[in-house]
Amino acid sequence: MEARQPKLPQPLAGLKVVEFTHMVMGPTCGMVLADLGAEVIKVEPIDGDRTRTLLGAGIGFFPMFNRNKKSIQIDLQKPAGAAVARQLAASADVVAENFKPGTMNKYGLDHASLSKTNPRLIYASLKGFLPGPYDHRTALDEVVQMMGGLAYMTGRPGDPLRAGSSVNDIMGGMFGAIAILGALIQRGISGRGMEVQSALFENNVFLVGQHMLQYAITGQPAAPMPARISPWAIYDVFTVKDGEQIFLAAVSDAQWATFCKVLGFEDLLADPALKTNNDRVHARPALLPELGRRLQAFTAAELSRRFEDAGLPFAPIMRPEQLLDDPHLAATGGLADITLTDGARAGAPVKTTLFPFTLDGQRPGVRLNPPKRGEHTRDVLAAIGIAAREIDALIEARAVA
């Protein structure tokens, strides 16, 4: 069902994308294109995408990453189903998939097979690893965070910790979309498509590249972020009145002066041992506990007001659910309404987050709610020239649903 929203920017309107994807990485790639106006057709197995029924931390996967898409269910194991999938893929500008290497070859849905009949096709493979010694391994976001240095950098020494979001899945999907957009521009010049690939492990390595370069330049391994030597003296989370927490920073000598004045800490300005930022970095072992003691006289709300008025960096420590009521997101259109399609709350309206950019001053929004299973099967098959009686026969045979 179409979500009600006026004239959204759609620079990719007219582009047809068929995605054979599941979980997060592949659906994120498709969602980028869908939010930008492409017609994105999600091919699900007969029993539906597994993320529709996940619980716990996975319960938000399907509604988050599958808006603005159409759904068709196809049983690729059946020859008639695979033939329908190939016919659908042949009608596409872009095909995206994120299955294990070799899976799509079994059904004639690999790049080599499809590009023979459609040389303009852009084919995106979203994998755990780019082709190489590791490409046979099963990858998850947590797997590549552990082997790619990110968990080491996030946790305290000796306690590797995954980041608090599916960062590689989401960014890997976004990099895949960037590659597709580049391939589309090249196709406009040459008339030919190409295969593009994006991978979780390589995405993760890109994220820790700054730490790799730190070692290459200095010869000193980067310390995990909680144990790093900060280049700024005041750049920390403080526990303040009533046990609340807030991040406060002063990253220049001018900000340090303002910091002390707005909090009534002028005596610290007179201390020659704290004159420059580097002086204060050396003094951190004594300075931070002293600041922590003094800041306990303030509430987080009071510190937020003072720092905002003074133009100093600050951040109250928020939980994800609190952002649903964030006044900035509400005022800038950062949240949009969707209707849930699965689970106990199917049919319920909820808020979802939009991509963090604007086009002509507007956020790309929600045109279509996350689809029901096979919601668009008949329409999609009719659009590629399959007659109604043939569709009926395919449904009867459970080749599609």
C-alpha positions, -999 to 999 in steps of 0.1 A, spaced: 0 0 0 14 34 -9 24 56 20 10 91 17 37 116 11 39 145 -13 63 147 -43 95 131 -32 128 135 -51 133 105 -74 164 109 -95 164 71 -103 128 70 -114 125 46 -144 154 24 -133 144 -12 -127 162 -32 -100 157 -69 -92 173 -80 -60 179 -115 -48 189 -105 -13 184 -113 24 195 -101 58 210 -66 59 238 -59 33 219 -67 1 186 -51 12 205 -20 22 219 -17 -13 184 -21 -28 170 4 -3 194 31 -14 183 27 -50 146 24 -40 147 56 -18 162 74 -48 132 64 -69 141 31 -86 115 4 -90 131 -23 -68 116 -58 -70 126 -80 -41 127 -117 -49 118 -138 -18 117 -175 -14 82 -192 -12 82 -191 26 94 -154 26 125 -136 36 138 -151 69 143 -116 84 105 -112 85 104 -136 114 136 -128 133 132 -119 170 154 -98 194 180 -76 178 169 -87 143 132 -78 146 137 -45 129 157 -58 100 129 -63 74 109 -31 81 141 -10 82 158 -22 50 129 -31 27 107 0 23 99 13 -12 102 -22 -26 79 -46 -43 78 -83 -33 76 -114 -55 80 -149 -42 98 -174 -64 109 -210 -57 143 -211 -75 146 -248 -68 118 -255 -93 128 -252 -130 96 -231 -137 105 -208 -109 141 -204 -120 129 -196 -156 106 -169 -142 135 -154 -123 157 -154 -154 129 -137 -174 125 -111 -146 162 -105 -144 164 -101 -181 140 -71 -179 162 -53 -153 187 -25 -154 203 -38 -122 204 -72 -106 217 -74 -70 224 -106 -50 242 -115 -18 242 -153 -17 272 -176 -13 296 -177 -43 283 -201 -69 246 -200 -57 233 -179 -86 252 -199 -112 230 -229 -103 200 -211 -116 215 -193 -146 213 -160 -126 250 -152 -125 265 -122 -142 280 -142 -171 247 -159 -180 225 -128 -177 249 -104 -195 249 -126 -226 213 -116 -233 215 -82 -217 249 -65 -221 235 -33 -206 229 -51 -173 247 -39 -141 252 -69 -118 260 -62 -81 273 -90 -59 274 -82 -22 295 -108 -4 314 -115 28 348 -112 10 359 -101 -24 373 -130 -45 404 -144 -29 417 -168 -2 388 -161 22 359 -160 -2 347 -195 7 342 -185 43 308 -177 58 309 -141 69 287 -121 93 291 -85 105 305 -98 138 329 -122 120 346 -94 100 346 -70 129 366 -95 149 390 -105 120 392 -70 106 404 -51 137 372 -31 144 362 -52 175 398 -48 188 396 -10 184 361 -7 199 366 -27 231 388 -21 260 422 -38 259 417 -76 261 380 -73 256 371 -71 218 336 -57 213 315 -55 182 302 -20 173 266 -14 184 251 -16 149 254 -36 117 280 -12 105 296 -34 78 263 -48 65 249 -13 62 280 4 48 288 -26 26 254 -22 10 259 15 6 293 10 -11 276 -15 -34 250 12 -43 278 37 -49 294 13 -73 261 7 -91 256 45 -95 291 48 -110 284 19 -133 252 36 -144 271 67 -154 296 46 -173 268 27 -191 254 61 -202 287 67 -219 296 33 -232 262 16 -235 275 -14 -216 269 -27 -181 294 -42 -158 297 -64 -127 303 -46 -94 312 -62 -61 312 -51 -25 322 -71 6 319 -70 44 355 -77 52 369 -51 28 344 -26 41 356 -33 76 393 -29 66 384 5 51 369 15 84 401 7 103 424 21 76 432 52 96 446 30 124 466 10 99 481 42 86 488 54 121 510 23 125 526 27 90 535 62 98 546 60 135 556 23 139 533 22 170 502 1 170 470 20 175 455 14 210 419 4 213 397 35 214 389 33 251 427 32 259 439 56 232 460 86 239 437 114 231 451 144 212 427 166 231 427 170 269 390 175 274 372 148 253 354 124 275 322 112 291 315 125 326 292 112 352 274 143 367 245 150 391 220 123 397 242 97 380 235 111 345 262 110 319 273 135 292 301 139 267 320 172 270 349 184 249 372 214 246 395 208 216 414 241 214 428 266 239 400 291 231 374 264 239 392 256 271 390 292 282 353 292 274 348 259 291 363 273 323 343 305 322 309 290 316 314 266 345 330 290 369 364 272 368 385 304 363 410 292 388 421 265 363 428 292 337 454 306 361 473 273 364 504 275 341 505 237 340 472 238 320 480 267 296 481 248 263 462 218 250 494 197 251 500 208 287 465 196 296 470 163 277 500 156 299 480 166 330 450 144 321 456 118 348 450 145 375 429 169 355 400 146 345 393 133 380 393 169 392 369 180 365 347 149 372 344 159 409 335 195 400 310 186 373 289 165 398 274 198 409 256 201 375 228 182 359 232 170 323 204 193 312 222 223 328 255 215 312 238 210 278 222 245 280 255 261 290 276 243 264 250 250 236 248 287 245 286 289 245 291 269 212 311 241 229 309 205 219 286 183 241 263 153 238 240 138 263 242 100 263 210 89 245 195 55 239 182 46 204 145 46 216 149 81 228 156 93 193 121 86 182 111 117 201 142 138 192 131 174 184 157 179 157 147 147 138 111 157 141 117 192 128 139 182 99 119 152 86 145 126 97 118 101 106 90 88 84 59 67 90 57 31 78 32 3 84 45 -30 97 37 -60 76 48 -90 98 46 -103 133 23 -95 162 22 -58 153 14 -62 116 -7 -32 105 7 -10 132 22 24 122 58 31 134 85 56 127 116 47 107 148 66 99 156 81 65 189 84 47 209 114 60 209 136 29 186 159 11 178 165 -26 166 199 -34 160 204 3 139 172 7 148 139 23 141 109 1 111 94 18 87 65 19 66 58 -12 59 22 -4 56 4 30 77 -27 35 59 -52 13 38 -81 23 50 -115 11 44 -118 -26 23 -86 -25 33 -77 -61 38 -111 -77 9 -108 -102 17 -72 -111 54 -79 -116 49 -110 -137 22 -93 -159 46 -64 -165 72 -88 -181 46 -102 -204 34 -134 -185 -3 -140 -192 -28 -143 -163 -34 -180 -170 3 -187 -169 6 -168 -136 -23 -189 -122 -5 -221 -133 28 -209 -117 10 -202 -85 -8 -235 -86 25 -253 -90 40 -232 -61 68 -220 -85 58 -185 -75 35 -171 -48 
